[in-house]
Amino acid sequence: MKKVYARPQVLKDVPMHYCPGCGHSIVHRLIAEVIDEMDLRGMAICVPPAGCAVLAYDYIDIDMVEAPHGRGAAVATGIKRVRPENLVFSYQGDGDLAAIGTAETFHAANRGENITIFFINNAVYGMTGGQMAPTTLLGQKTTTSPAGRNKLSEGHPIRVCEVFALLGGTAYLERVAVNKPVAIRNAKKAIAKAFQYQIKKAGFSLVEILSPCPTNWKMNAVDSCTWIDEVMSKEFPLGVIKDIKC
């Protein structure tokens, strides 16, 4: 019988620590599949974040350089400038990238640093207890917004891709999701395209990935996937936000 589905070689055969229904494990597998298919294992360097994916080095068997919270783009920039022949990417959450790491990420994008960022947007701070994040939706309840996010006191959710699209250094920005099979296939294509743009020296690329967080959303796994389609993607529309067509 022909084998049509198997564990990517670069993905370690170990249990993952993520909560049931979390999207991080899906994204890890997609990145591993693309690294295998593009034969990038010997040249890829990942910068994992502080947060839920802090143990990414336990799962993807490539070189990893851990960054302090919010500094993923800065660390990735330093590595890429020293080792321009390597494929360098950071893997960051919404709090890591859009809160404490806003300055580092914004200016790396504006400078057109030839790095790739995978931005996991689950609309909350996942690891620390589900507090309100820069991407929390209006009216969404979290541990620090029990009545729902209020635009008058907390402002609006930040659409990172749309903001970065205005910067001259950004080459490719796309928002995808991992809540159903067709979305997962599209996410994989976006990951591969972002890597291709870096290899072509096109500049800064970022893929934003809407990811379910059943634990902190207080939902079951099925409902959290449905919520992405019915609610979250209305605030964060899926699709290509910017593409210089290199």
Helices and strands as residue ranges (DSSP letters): H 24-37, E 44-47, G 52-58, E 63-64, H 72-82, E 87-93, H 94-95, I 96-100, H 102-111, E 116-121, E 124-125, E 131-132, H 151-154, H 160-164, E 170-177, H 181-199, E 204-210, H 214-217, H 221-227, I 228-232, H 233-235, E 239-243
